[in-house]
Each structure stands twice: as C-alpha cells, then as structure tokens.
Amino acid sequence: MSVSAMRPYKGVYPVAPTIFHEDGSPDIEGQKRALDFMIDAGSTGLCILANFSEQFLLSDAERDSQMALSLEHVAGRVPTIVTVSHFSTDITIQRAKAAEAAGAAMVMVMPPYHGATMRVGEAQIMAFFRALSEAITIPIMIQDAPISGTPLPPALLARMAREIENVSYFKIETAGAASKLRELIATGGEAIEGPWDGEEAITLMADLDAGATGAMTGAGYPDGIRQIVDPFFAGDRQSAIEAYGRWLPLINYENRQTSFQTAKILMKEGGIIASDVVRRPIAPAHPETRAGLIELARTLDPLVLRWAR
C-alpha cells in the first residue's frame, strides 16, 4: 500500500492553522506561506477550518473567506478537506455544498452537539448524515472526537458507512482509538474506505497497526509524520517504529502542552509567518513552554525551522 493523493485517500493530511496579524486580523500572505510550507513539507493533503484551525474563533464571513483563499491558493496541488461542522443540518449542508463547489476533495463533520448537554440521539445522527450525503457527491469524513461528547460506537459508524452513500471516512481520536479502528474495520468491511488516525498522531503507531490508512495531524512537521507513515506503508515496520520513537516527544508536547498553537509557534520561529498570535479568549503559550517546544523541535531539525531561511 502506498501513500495516495487519489481515492482512496491515504497518508498525512495535517490541519492548516489560521494565520493572524498581531491585531488578530487575518494575515492573507502569511496564510498562503503556511499552506505552501505544508505542501513542501510532504503533506499528502490538507484539512482546513478544523478545530486546530481555530474555526470556533472565526466569523461566518471569515470562514467563507478562508475557504476560498485556501482552495484557490492550493489550486489542486494536493486534495483539501474542508471542515463543515455545525449543529444545524441545514447550515452543515450549505457549508458542504459551498465546499464542494469550491473544489474540496472531502468534507469533515462532527456529529451535532452544542455545549455540554445539547446533543441528539442515534436516529437524529443517522438523519443528519443521510441528509448531508444526499446534498453532495464528495466523501464525508465523520470526526469522532472527545470534544463533541457524542457516543459513536463502531456499530453505528459502520452502519452509516453501509447505509449512507458518501459516509466513507472516519477520523478516530477517542480513547482506545486502535481498538475502535479494528472493530470499525471488521464491522464495516469494504464500506470503510478511510479509517484514519487523529489527535496529533500521539497514538499513530498503534493506529497504523490497527489498520489506519491516514493521519490527520498538526501542521508543524508533516515531514516528521511522513518518516513514520511512509516506511510503515512500504512494509518496513521497524523503521516506522524507530521514527515514531524519535518524533513522539514532540508529538506529545503538541498534544499535551501547546495544542493548536504548536504549528504557528514553529512557523513563526522558522520565519514562515510574522505572528503566532491566537485570538481571545485563548491565552498565548507561556514563554517558557514556547521555548521548550522550540528547543525540542530543534533536536529533530524539522523543515518548518529551515523552509523560509
């Protein structure tokens, strides 16, 4: 199995950060440079407007502008996934149709949720994804993430894959992801076109062993994730294990310390973007935490610290 930019989509699809000026306004040129770096660093494809893109801090107009800018600038160089999650079925459909019309390869969607307690049951989840599938022709990736708090057992996911035409990709980033991937693949069979890993690739090796064919990570070091994924898909599991061991401390730092600020901190340090600011009410990383991230990254010599030099 090789990494592929064609269906079935496989490989490394990092989430693009949203780049801001120091005053918090969108930095268009910085955004373009970030996307160019991600492609040059070996991203098989990209994902935009996800949680690691700070989508929850963007206005609807900014979201539309970001999608248009990104898809136009990427210009088909790699497949691009657009996140269209919303509690409303109709708004999700509107977003997905706009993404498809603009050239998205796939849409990623979380199940409907709002706040700590407003969620819907399995029947409504099925109806939500069925209506979405009927409105578009590109694949739908269901994001199974702790942030939604919505239980999505493997049996339900497999049922949606079998019964809803365009539901065929699954980003699994809940606890015990490898076990869930195994059960999903076993239950869903050929209907599971893309079982994917998430959560910054912190469980990547176990998830690959379980059958994951794609990894959706942060944007700071796609070249490092490729060092794990490429040999694994080429049948060289030992080299994949060794690379995973090298990169895991940085993956852990991103997952546990600097979260979605990681890519922007590294991109600013490498001169790719001018500012790593995040929008209020998010607090910037503590200077010592930021320094620790950069120090750790330097030991691995990622392209992000050299690309713009």
Contacts in CASP RR format, 6 or more apart in sequence:
PFRMAT RR
TARGET T0000
AUTHOR 0000-0000-0000
METHOD contacts of the structure
MODEL  1
MSVSAMRPYKGVYPVAPTIFHEDGSPDIEGQKRALDFMIDAGSTGLCILA
NFSEQFLLSDAERDSQMALSLEHVAGRVPTIVTVSHFSTDITIQRAKAAE
AAGAAMVMVMPPYHGATMRVGEAQIMAFFRALSEAITIPIMIQDAPISGT
PLPPALLARMAREIENVSYFKIETAGAASKLRELIATGGEAIEGPWDGEE
AITLMADLDAGATGAMTGAGYPDGIRQIVDPFFAGDRQSAIEAYGRWLPL
INYENRQTSFQTAKILMKEGGIIASDVVRRPIAPAHPETRAGLIELARTL
DPLVLRWAR
1 10 0 8 1.000
1 213 0 8 1.000
1 233 0 8 1.000
2 10 0 8 1.000
2 233 0 8 1.000
2 234 0 8 1.000
3 10 0 8 1.000
3 11 0 8 1.000
3 12 0 8 1.000
3 44 0 8 1.000
3 226 0 8 1.000
3 229 0 8 1.000
3 230 0 8 1.000
3 233 0 8 1.000
4 10 0 8 1.000
4 11 0 8 1.000
4 44 0 8 1.000
5 44 0 8 1.000
5 45 0 8 1.000
5 78 0 8 1.000
5 79 0 8 1.000
7 139 0 8 1.000
7 193 0 8 1.000
8 193 0 8 1.000
8 194 0 8 1.000
8 213 0 8 1.000
9 44 0 8 1.000
9 45 0 8 1.000
9 79 0 8 1.000
9 105 0 8 1.000
9 106 0 8 1.000
9 139 0 8 1.000
9 169 0 8 1.000
9 194 0 8 1.000
9 214 0 8 1.000
10 44 0 8 1.000
10 194 0 8 1.000
10 213 0 8 1.000
10 214 0 8 1.000
10 233 0 8 1.000
11 44 0 8 1.000
11 45 0 8 1.000
11 213 0 8 1.000
11 214 0 8 1.000
11 215 0 8 1.000
11 229 0 8 1.000
11 233 0 8 1.000
12 42 0 8 1.000
12 43 0 8 1.000
12 44 0 8 1.000
12 45 0 8 1.000
12 214 0 8 1.000
12 215 0 8 1.000
12 217 0 8 1.000
12 222 0 8 1.000
12 225 0 8 1.000
12 226 0 8 1.000
12 229 0 8 1.000
13 43 0 8 1.000
13 44 0 8 1.000
13 45 0 8 1.000
13 46 0 8 1.000
13 47 0 8 1.000
13 79 0 8 1.000
13 81 0 8 1.000
13 196 0 8 1.000
13 214 0 8 1.000
13 215 0 8 1.000
13 216 0 8 1.000
13 217 0 8 1.000
14 38 0 8 1.000
14 43 0 8 1.000
14 45 0 8 1.000
14 46 0 8 1.000
14 47 0 8 1.000
14 216 0 8 1.000
14 217 0 8 1.000
14 218 0 8 1.000
14 219 0 8 1.000
14 220 0 8 1.000
14 222 0 8 1.000
14 225 0 8 1.000
14 263 0 8 1.000
15 46 0 8 1.000
15 47 0 8 1.000
15 48 0 8 1.000
15 50 0 8 1.000
15 51 0 8 1.000
15 52 0 8 1.000
15 53 0 8 1.000
15 216 0 8 1.000
15 217 0 8 1.000
15 218 0 8 1.000
15 219 0 8 1.000
15 260 0 8 1.000
16 31 0 8 1.000
16 34 0 8 1.000
16 35 0 8 1.000
16 38 0 8 1.000
16 46 0 8 1.000
16 47 0 8 1.000
16 48 0 8 1.000
16 53 0 8 1.000
16 70 0 8 1.000
16 219 0 8 1.000
17 34 0 8 1.000
17 52 0 8 1.000
17 53 0 8 1.000
17 54 0 8 1.000
17 219 0 8 1.000
17 260 0 8 1.000
17 263 0 8 1.000
17 264 0 8 1.000
17 267 0 8 1.000
18 26 0 8 1.000
18 31 0 8 1.000
18 53 0 8 1.000
18 54 0 8 1.000
18 55 0 8 1.000
18 57 0 8 1.000
18 58 0 8 1.000
18 66 0 8 1.000
19 26 0 8 1.000
19 27 0 8 1.000
19 30 0 8 1.000
19 31 0 8 1.000
19 33 0 8 1.000
19 34 0 8 1.000
19 264 0 8 1.000
19 267 0 8 1.000
19 273 0 8 1.000
19 275 0 8 1.000
20 26 0 8 1.000
20 27 0 8 1.000
20 275 0 8 1.000
20 277 0 8 1.000
20 278 0 8 1.000
20 279 0 8 1.000
21 27 0 8 1.000
21 274 0 8 1.000
21 275 0 8 1.000
21 277 0 8 1.000
22 274 0 8 1.000
22 275 0 8 1.000
22 277 0 8 1.000
24 277 0 8 1.000
24 279 0 8 1.000
26 62 0 8 1.000
26 65 0 8 1.000
26 66 0 8 1.000
27 273 0 8 1.000
27 274 0 8 1.000
27 275 0 8 1.000
28 69 0 8 1.000
30 272 0 8 1.000
30 273 0 8 1.000
30 274 0 8 1.000
31 66 0 8 1.000
31 69 0 8 1.000
31 70 0 8 1.000
31 73 0 8 1.000
32 69 0 8 1.000
32 73 0 8 1.000
33 272 0 8 1.000
33 273 0 8 1.000
33 308 0 8 1.000
34 219 0 8 1.000
34 263 0 8 1.000
34 267 0 8 1.000
34 272 0 8 1.000
34 273 0 8 1.000
35 46 0 8 1.000
35 70 0 8 1.000
35 73 0 8 1.000
35 74 0 8 1.000
36 73 0 8 1.000
37 267 0 8 1.000
37 272 0 8 1.000
37 303 0 8 1.000
37 304 0 8 1.000
37 307 0 8 1.000
37 308 0 8 1.000
38 46 0 8 1.000
38 219 0 8 1.000
38 220 0 8 1.000
38 222 0 8 1.000
39 45 0 8 1.000
39 46 0 8 1.000
39 74 0 8 1.000
39 77 0 8 1.000
39 78 0 8 1.000
40 303 0 8 1.000
40 307 0 8 1.000
41 220 0 8 1.000
41 221 0 8 1.000
41 222 0 8 1.000
41 223 0 8 1.000
41 302 0 8 1.000
41 303 0 8 1.000
41 304 0 8 1.000
41 307 0 8 1.000
42 222 0 8 1.000
42 223 0 8 1.000
42 226 0 8 1.000
43 78 0 8 1.000
43 219 0 8 1.000
43 222 0 8 1.000
44 78 0 8 1.000
44 79 0 8 1.000
45 78 0 8 1.000
45 79 0 8 1.000
45 80 0 8 1.000
45 81 0 8 1.000
46 70 0 8 1.000
46 74 0 8 1.000
46 78 0 8 1.000
46 79 0 8 1.000
46 80 0 8 1.000
46 81 0 8 1.000
47 53 0 8 1.000
47 80 0 8 1.000
47 81 0 8 1.000
47 82 0 8 1.000
47 83 0 8 1.000
47 108 0 8 1.000
47 216 0 8 1.000
48 66 0 8 1.000
48 67 0 8 1.000
48 70 0 8 1.000
48 71 0 8 1.000
48 80 0 8 1.000
48 81 0 8 1.000
48 82 0 8 1.000
48 83 0 8 1.000
49 55 0 8 1.000
49 58 0 8 1.000
49 63 0 8 1.000
49 66 0 8 1.000
49 67 0 8 1.000
49 82 0 8 1.000
49 83 0 8 1.000
49 84 0 8 1.000
50 83 0 8 1.000
50 108 0 8 1.000
50 143 0 8 1.000
50 216 0 8 1.000
51 83 0 8 1.000
51 145 0 8 1.000
51 147 0 8 1.000
51 260 0 8 1.000
52 218 0 8 1.000
52 219 0 8 1.000
52 259 0 8 1.000
52 260 0 8 1.000
52 263 0 8 1.000
53 66 0 8 1.000
53 83 0 8 1.000
53 260 0 8 1.000
54 260 0 8 1.000
54 278 0 8 1.000
54 279 0 8 1.000
54 282 0 8 1.000
55 63 0 8 1.000
55 83 0 8 1.000
55 85 0 8 1.000
57 278 0 8 1.000
57 279 0 8 1.000
57 282 0 8 1.000
58 66 0 8 1.000
64 98 0 8 1.000
67 82 0 8 1.000
67 98 0 8 1.000
67 99 0 8 1.000
67 102 0 8 1.000
67 104 0 8 1.000
68 102 0 8 1.000
70 80 0 8 1.000
71 80 0 8 1.000
71 82 0 8 1.000
71 102 0 8 1.000
71 103 0 8 1.000
71 104 0 8 1.000
74 80 0 8 1.000
76 103 0 8 1.000
79 105 0 8 1.000
79 106 0 8 1.000
80 103 0 8 1.000
80 104 0 8 1.000
80 105 0 8 1.000
81 104 0 8 1.000
81 105 0 8 1.000
81 106 0 8 1.000
81 107 0 8 1.000
81 108 0 8 1.000
81 141 0 8 1.000
82 95 0 8 1.000
82 96 0 8 1.000
82 99 0 8 1.000
82 102 0 8 1.000
82 104 0 8 1.000
82 106 0 8 1.000
82 107 0 8 1.000
82 108 0 8 1.000
83 107 0 8 1.000
83 108 0 8 1.000
83 109 0 8 1.000
83 143 0 8 1.000
84 92 0 8 1.000
84 95 0 8 1.000
84 96 0 8 1.000
84 99 0 8 1.000
84 107 0 8 1.000
84 108 0 8 1.000
84 109 0 8 1.000
85 92 0 8 1.000
85 108 0 8 1.000
85 109 0 8 1.000
85 110 0 8 1.000
85 143 0 8 1.000
86 92 0 8 1.000
86 95 0 8 1.000
86 112 0 8 1.000
87 112 0 8 1.000
87 113 0 8 1.000
87 114 0 8 1.000
87 118 0 8 1.000
88 112 0 8 1.000
89 112 0 8 1.000
89 127 0 8 1.000
89 128 0 8 1.000
89 131 0 8 1.000
89 132 0 8 1.000
92 109 0 8 1.000
92 128 0 8 1.000
92 132 0 8 1.000
93 131 0 8 1.000
93 132 0 8 1.000
93 135 0 8 1.000
93 136 0 8 1.000
95 107 0 8 1.000
96 107 0 8 1.000
96 109 0 8 1.000
96 132 0 8 1.000
96 135 0 8 1.000
96 136 0 8 1.000
96 140 0 8 1.000
97 135 0 8 1.000
97 136 0 8 1.000
99 107 0 8 1.000
99 138 0 8 1.000
100 107 0 8 1.000
100 136 0 8 1.000
100 137 0 8 1.000
100 138 0 8 1.000
104 138 0 8 1.000
105 138 0 8 1.000
105 139 0 8 1.000
106 138 0 8 1.000
106 139 0 8 1.000
106 140 0 8 1.000
106 141 0 8 1.000
106 169 0 8 1.000
107 132 0 8 1.000
107 136 0 8 1.000
107 138 0 8 1.000
107 139 0 8 1.000
107 140 0 8 1.000
107 141 0 8 1.000
108 140 0 8 1.000
108 141 0 8 1.000
108 142 0 8 1.000
108 143 0 8 1.000
108 169 0 8 1.000
108 171 0 8 1.000
109 129 0 8 1.000
109 132 0 8 1.000
109 140 0 8 1.000
109 141 0 8 1.000
109 142 0 8 1.000
109 143 0 8 1.000
110 142 0 8 1.000
110 143 0 8 1.000
110 145 0 8 1.000
110 147 0 8 1.000
110 148 0 8 1.000
110 150 0 8 1.000
111 119 0 8 1.000
111 120 0 8 1.000
111 125 0 8 1.000
111 128 0 8 1.000
111 142 0 8 1.000
111 148 0 8 1.000
111 150 0 8 1.000
111 152 0 8 1.000
112 119 0 8 1.000
112 120 0 8 1.000
112 124 0 8 1.000
112 125 0 8 1.000
112 128 0 8 1.000
112 150 0 8 1.000
113 119 0 8 1.000
113 148 0 8 1.000
113 149 0 8 1.000
113 150 0 8 1.000
119 148 0 8 1.000
119 149 0 8 1.000
119 150 0 8 1.000
120 128 0 8 1.000
120 150 0 8 1.000
122 156 0 8 1.000
125 150 0 8 1.000
125 152 0 8 1.000
125 156 0 8 1.000
125 160 0 8 1.000
126 156 0 8 1.000
126 159 0 8 1.000
126 160 0 8 1.000
126 163 0 8 1.000
126 164 0 8 1.000
129 140 0 8 1.000
129 142 0 8 1.000
129 160 0 8 1.000
129 164 0 8 1.000
129 167 0 8 1.000
130 163 0 8 1.000
130 164 0 8 1.000
132 140 0 8 1.000
132 166 0 8 1.000
133 140 0 8 1.000
133 164 0 8 1.000
133 165 0 8 1.000
133 166 0 8 1.000
133 167 0 8 1.000
136 166 0 8 1.000
137 166 0 8 1.000
138 166 0 8 1.000
139 166 0 8 1.000
139 167 0 8 1.000
139 168 0 8 1.000
139 169 0 8 1.000
139 193 0 8 1.000
140 164 0 8 1.000
140 166 0 8 1.000
140 167 0 8 1.000
140 168 0 8 1.000
140 169 0 8 1.000
141 169 0 8 1.000
141 170 0 8 1.000
141 171 0 8 1.000
141 194 0 8 1.000
141 196 0 8 1.000
142 152 0 8 1.000
142 157 0 8 1.000
142 160 0 8 1.000
142 167 0 8 1.000
142 169 0 8 1.000
142 170 0 8 1.000
142 171 0 8 1.000
143 171 0 8 1.000
143 173 0 8 1.000
144 152 0 8 1.000
144 157 0 8 1.000
144 170 0 8 1.000
144 171 0 8 1.000
144 172 0 8 1.000
144 173 0 8 1.000
144 174 0 8 1.000
144 180 0 8 1.000
145 171 0 8 1.000
145 173 0 8 1.000
145 174 0 8 1.000
145 199 0 8 1.000
146 173 0 8 1.000
146 174 0 8 1.000
146 175 0 8 1.000
152 174 0 8 1.000
154 180 0 8 1.000
154 183 0 8 1.000
154 184 0 8 1.000
154 187 0 8 1.000
155 187 0 8 1.000
157 170 0 8 1.000
157 184 0 8 1.000
158 184 0 8 1.000
158 187 0 8 1.000
158 188 0 8 1.000
158 189 0 8 1.000
158 191 0 8 1.000
158 192 0 8 1.000
160 167 0 8 1.000
161 167 0 8 1.000
161 168 0 8 1.000
161 170 0 8 1.000
161 188 0 8 1.000
161 191 0 8 1.000
161 192 0 8 1.000
161 193 0 8 1.000
162 188 0 8 1.000
162 191 0 8 1.000
168 191 0 8 1.000
168 192 0 8 1.000
168 193 0 8 1.000
168 194 0 8 1.000
169 193 0 8 1.000
169 194 0 8 1.000
169 195 0 8 1.000
169 196 0 8 1.000
170 184 0 8 1.000
170 192 0 8 1.000
170 194 0 8 1.000
170 195 0 8 1.000
170 196 0 8 1.000
171 196 0 8 1.000
171 197 0 8 1.000
171 198 0 8 1.000
171 216 0 8 1.000
172 180 0 8 1.000
172 181 0 8 1.000
172 184 0 8 1.000
172 195 0 8 1.000
172 196 0 8 1.000
172 197 0 8 1.000
172 198 0 8 1.000
172 207 0 8 1.000
172 212 0 8 1.000
173 197 0 8 1.000
173 198 0 8 1.000
173 199 0 8 1.000
174 180 0 8 1.000
176 203 0 8 1.000
177 197 0 8 1.000
177 198 0 8 1.000
177 199 0 8 1.000
177 203 0 8 1.000
177 206 0 8 1.000
177 207 0 8 1.000
177 210 0 8 1.000
178 203 0 8 1.000
178 206 0 8 1.000
178 207 0 8 1.000
178 209 0 8 1.000
178 210 0 8 1.000
179 210 0 8 1.000
181 195 0 8 1.000
181 197 0 8 1.000
181 207 0 8 1.000
181 210 0 8 1.000
181 211 0 8 1.000
181 212 0 8 1.000
182 210 0 8 1.000
182 211 0 8 1.000
184 192 0 8 1.000
184 195 0 8 1.000
185 192 0 8 1.000
185 195 0 8 1.000
185 210 0 8 1.000
185 211 0 8 1.000
194 213 0 8 1.000
194 214 0 8 1.000
195 210 0 8 1.000
195 211 0 8 1.000
195 212 0 8 1.000
195 213 0 8 1.000
195 214 0 8 1.000
196 212 0 8 1.000
196 213 0 8 1.000
196 214 0 8 1.000
196 215 0 8 1.000
196 216 0 8 1.000
197 203 0 8 1.000
197 204 0 8 1.000
197 207 0 8 1.000
197 208 0 8 1.000
197 212 0 8 1.000
197 214 0 8 1.000
197 215 0 8 1.000
197 216 0 8 1.000
198 207 0 8 1.000
198 215 0 8 1.000
198 216 0 8 1.000
198 217 0 8 1.000
199 255 0 8 1.000
200 217 0 8 1.000
200 218 0 8 1.000
200 251 0 8 1.000
200 254 0 8 1.000
200 255 0 8 1.000
201 215 0 8 1.000
201 217 0 8 1.000
201 225 0 8 1.000
201 228 0 8 1.000
201 251 0 8 1.000
202 248 0 8 1.000
202 251 0 8 1.000
202 252 0 8 1.000
202 255 0 8 1.000
204 212 0 8 1.000
204 215 0 8 1.000
204 225 0 8 1.000
204 228 0 8 1.000
204 229 0 8 1.000
204 244 0 8 1.000
204 251 0 8 1.000
205 228 0 8 1.000
205 240 0 8 1.000
205 241 0 8 1.000
205 244 0 8 1.000
207 215 0 8 1.000
208 228 0 8 1.000
208 229 0 8 1.000
208 232 0 8 1.000
208 240 0 8 1.000
214 229 0 8 1.000
215 225 0 8 1.000
215 229 0 8 1.000
217 225 0 8 1.000
217 251 0 8 1.000
218 254 0 8 1.000
218 260 0 8 1.000
218 262 0 8 1.000
218 263 0 8 1.000
219 263 0 8 1.000
219 267 0 8 1.000
220 262 0 8 1.000
220 263 0 8 1.000
220 266 0 8 1.000
220 267 0 8 1.000
220 302 0 8 1.000
220 304 0 8 1.000
221 247 0 8 1.000
221 250 0 8 1.000
221 266 0 8 1.000
221 297 0 8 1.000
221 300 0 8 1.000
221 302 0 8 1.000
221 303 0 8 1.000
221 304 0 8 1.000
223 302 0 8 1.000
223 303 0 8 1.000
224 243 0 8 1.000
224 247 0 8 1.000
224 300 0 8 1.000
224 302 0 8 1.000
225 247 0 8 1.000
227 243 0 8 1.000
227 246 0 8 1.000
227 247 0 8 1.000
228 240 0 8 1.000
228 243 0 8 1.000
228 244 0 8 1.000
228 247 0 8 1.000
229 240 0 8 1.000
231 237 0 8 1.000
231 239 0 8 1.000
231 240 0 8 1.000
231 243 0 8 1.000
232 240 0 8 1.000
246 300 0 8 1.000
247 300 0 8 1.000
249 296 0 8 1.000
250 293 0 8 1.000
250 296 0 8 1.000
250 297 0 8 1.000
250 300 0 8 1.000
253 262 0 8 1.000
253 292 0 8 1.000
253 293 0 8 1.000
253 296 0 8 1.000
254 262 0 8 1.000
254 293 0 8 1.000
257 285 0 8 1.000
257 289 0 8 1.000
257 293 0 8 1.000
258 265 0 8 1.000
258 285 0 8 1.000
258 289 0 8 1.000
258 290 0 8 1.000
258 293 0 8 1.000
260 278 0 8 1.000
261 276 0 8 1.000
261 278 0 8 1.000
261 284 0 8 1.000
261 285 0 8 1.000
262 293 0 8 1.000
263 304 0 8 1.000
264 273 0 8 1.000
264 275 0 8 1.000
264 276 0 8 1.000
264 277 0 8 1.000
264 278 0 8 1.000
265 276 0 8 1.000
265 285 0 8 1.000
265 290 0 8 1.000
265 293 0 8 1.000
265 294 0 8 1.000
266 293 0 8 1.000
266 294 0 8 1.000
266 297 0 8 1.000
266 302 0 8 1.000
266 304 0 8 1.000
266 305 0 8 1.000
267 273 0 8 1.000
267 276 0 8 1.000
267 304 0 8 1.000
268 274 0 8 1.000
268 275 0 8 1.000
268 276 0 8 1.000
269 294 0 8 1.000
269 297 0 8 1.000
269 304 0 8 1.000
269 305 0 8 1.000
270 304 0 8 1.000
270 305 0 8 1.000
270 306 0 8 1.000
270 307 0 8 1.000
270 308 0 8 1.000
270 309 0 8 1.000
271 308 0 8 1.000
271 309 0 8 1.000
272 304 0 8 1.000
272 307 0 8 1.000
272 308 0 8 1.000
276 284 0 8 1.000
277 284 0 8 1.000
278 284 0 8 1.000
284 290 0 8 1.000
285 293 0 8 1.000
297 304 0 8 1.000
297 305 0 8 1.000
298 305 0 8 1.000
END
